[in-house]
Amino acid sequence: MNFPIELPGHILQLAANRKIDPAHISEQHTHGHGPGGMKKNKTVNCVELTHNPTGITVRYQHNRGLDQNRKEAYALLITKIEEFYKGFEDELNKMQHKEEASRRGRPRKVKEKMLEEKRGRSEIKKLRRKML
């Protein structure tokens, strides 16, 4: 994986774990905007990265220099992709756990307690009946 810019080791490790291909990332550079004077508004220093398979887009412009913004934008994009996949995996794990729990049924002690409560309720209801 050869990213077009030098990235920190932990970010490269995340990209390697998720098999993020740099060819799937489209990069655009635009003029800056916001406060910061004429230098920021005239130069191209805003970076917009889009990961095509997931559709995640990151727009970054915190520094005046394009190189620093590119580094931080790539790092941010890779961490957002990681969070996206982790959230997806967490949802799958929750669903699997729920299905397993429903297949297992209730534990014996819980069933006994529930039946005992039902018996107590039925005794109360028997006392409410009209005597003939």
Secondary structure by P-SEA (a helix, b strand, c coil): ccccccccaaaaaaaaaaccccccbbbbbbbbbccccccccccccbbbbbbccccbbbbbcccccaaaaaaaaaaaaaaaaaaaaaaaaaaaaaaaaaaaaaaacccaaaaaaaaaaaaaaaaaaaaacccc
